Amino acid sequence: MRTLRTIILSLGMVGSLMASEALIVGKGTNLAKIGLDAKAWESVKAQNIAFYPQSTIEMSDADVMKLNADNKAKNVNIKSLSDGENIAFLLKWQDGTKSVQEGYSSTAYGDGFAVQFPTVLDKLPYIGMGSEGRAVVVHLQKATGKTYEPNGNKDVFHQVNSSNQNAFEANLKKYKDEVAQAGNGDYQRVYLAEGFRSTTQIRDNSEESMMEMKYDKGFWTGVIVRKLKSTNLDLSSGNFPVAFAVWDGEKKNRDGMKLLSPWVEVKVQNGKNLATLMETKEGDVKNGETVMMENCAACHQYKEVKNAPNYMAPNLSNIGGYANESYLIESIIDPSAVVVPGYNTTAHPNFPWYTVDKGVRSSTMPPFSHLDAKSLKDLVAYLKTLKVEVSK
């Protein structure tokens, strides 16, 4: 079937590197432990980056899908500083409710944010979990209640909690007192990922960072600072891409249900531009819509076009909000270059998006290399228009 079935397989969370969205880095000093309220931030100009809702995959939780059905994009205010050794970002975004994940509930979720860096700079990876040969380092911060970790190492596998205390003895009171005095409410994690099912938490401090978040008068503010050069990353040689995400606990956001930025170019002083990644070509949007209808609508839903069954292939309604142009082109002409097995087998088991042969995944979408250069350019131009409006 002639369809862009892997446009989102391989790009369901990919970002668009556009010059208008580049972050200009301010010059700072001694940033290793810069906090949310540091005066250094006052000298940096804030820039707005639009974060778009993921709409590619259906979750099995009907309540979550209902809560997020009408999500709009959101502007996030971002500042950046570097001292030549460290890079720091300050994010501020509106959220009408403060959601903190307390205890070990499986139905309550906390607000949070993440910052993601690619380990390779010649081709952008899948923006959610990286892709084979294109790993990403992801820093995650969540708003959580206090938990008691006797070993002090943020080791969730050996935490003590009220459910394994004897409620009929003094142990429970002792536990609660210790949580109040020594509990850790700072949920920070760092991951290395090279595609779905490859995500690994980094525990050896090789990607050390400092993260904080604070809620005040309807807004969250979050900060991250980390070294430009580390075991898995080398961002010290010039400009580099970065991507951001925010979760809304009130809407039960977790995992892929979030608002996501495009890949954004971070411009450092005297940095080399990411010309090949940022290249954009003007196309005929109207003709691109025709190409889309002729080649894609049989399997993909997007905006008001719902000819295909639900999630027969990824929903493309917001692909223009976070899709990098070079990634779109690659996904159209070589769908198996990056195959992301992230579809929901429970929600739509009759429409597998890939096949597996001897451990190798291949997209069920055929290559669209037969498209002429103009049709391809016009199709990408139309895909880039597919995104919801930004909430005011």
Sequence and secondary structure as in RCSB ss.txt:
>XXXX:A:sequence
MRTLRTIILSLGMVGSLMASEALIVGKGTNLAKIGLDAKAWESVKAQNIAFYPQSTIEMSDADVMKLNADNKAKN
VNIKSLSDGENIAFLLKWQDGTKSVQEGYSSTAYGDGFAVQFPTVLDKLPYIGMGSEGRAVVVHLQKATGKTYEP
NGNKDVFHQVNSSNQNAFEANLKKYKDEVAQAGNGDYQRVYLAEGFRSTTQIRDNSEESMMEMKYDKGFWTGVIV
RKLKSTNLDLSSGNFPVAFAVWDGEKKNRDGMKLLSPWVEVKVQNGKNLATLMETKEGDVKNGETVMMENCAACH
QYKEVKNAPNYMAPNLSNIGGYANESYLIESIIDPSAVVVPGYNTTAHPNFPWYTVDKGVRSSTMPPFSHLDAKS
LKDLVAYLKTLKVEVSK
>XXXX:A:secstr
    TTTTTTTTT     GGG EE EE SS TT  TT GGGGGS  EEEEEEE  SS  S HHHHHHTTT  BEE
EEEEEEE SSEEEEEEEEE SS   B TT SS    EEEEEEES SSS   TTT BTTB EEEEEEEEEEEEB T
TSS  GGG B GGGS TTSHHHHHHHHHHHHH EEEEEEEEEESSTT  EE  SSTT EEEEEEEETTEEEEEEE
EESB SS B  SS EEEEEEEE GGGT  TT SEE   EEEE TT    HHHH      HHHHHHHHHHHTTTT 
 BTTB  S TTSS   TTHHHH  HHHHHHHHH TTSS      TTT TT  SEEEETTEEEESS   TTS HHH
HHHHHHHHTT    B  
